[in-house]
Amino acid sequence: MPEGHTLHRLARLHQRRLASGVVRVSSPQGKFAEGAARVDGRVLIRSEAWGKHLLHHYDSGLVVHVHLGLYGAFTESEVPMGEPVGQVRMRLFGGPDGQPGFGTDLRGPTACEILLPPEVAALTDRLG
């Protein structure tokens, strides 16, 4: 199971490679298609970790919440990215200067969902 330090490393990586730029988001598997459509083409403001929870904050006020659980993992890729392999719940790519330069695929998470600010506050309050 990924521990908290793994999520903090991912948050720093996503902040460095994706924040401040437009991010393309899709769900090749389809399970996160509606959520992906809500943040696709938006600017990722910041990426942060709370314990074992990863939060991507977008300029629209929406937040993508990821909990990797036992089997979840992100894999990094060169851009342009090839065809998705396996069950990719969420695919992100972009770059802070507006130039696509970084891509990542999420597979097997326990949670991958859109949260509104009050839901994020409830989550972070609960986690402390």
Secondary structure, 3 states (H helix, E strand, C coil): CCCHHHHHHHHHHHHHHHCCCEEEEECCCCCCHHHHHHHCCEEEEEEEEECCEEEEEECCCCEEEEECCCCCEEEEECCCCCCCCCCEEEEEEECCCCCCCEEEEEECCCEEEEECHHHHHHHHHHHC
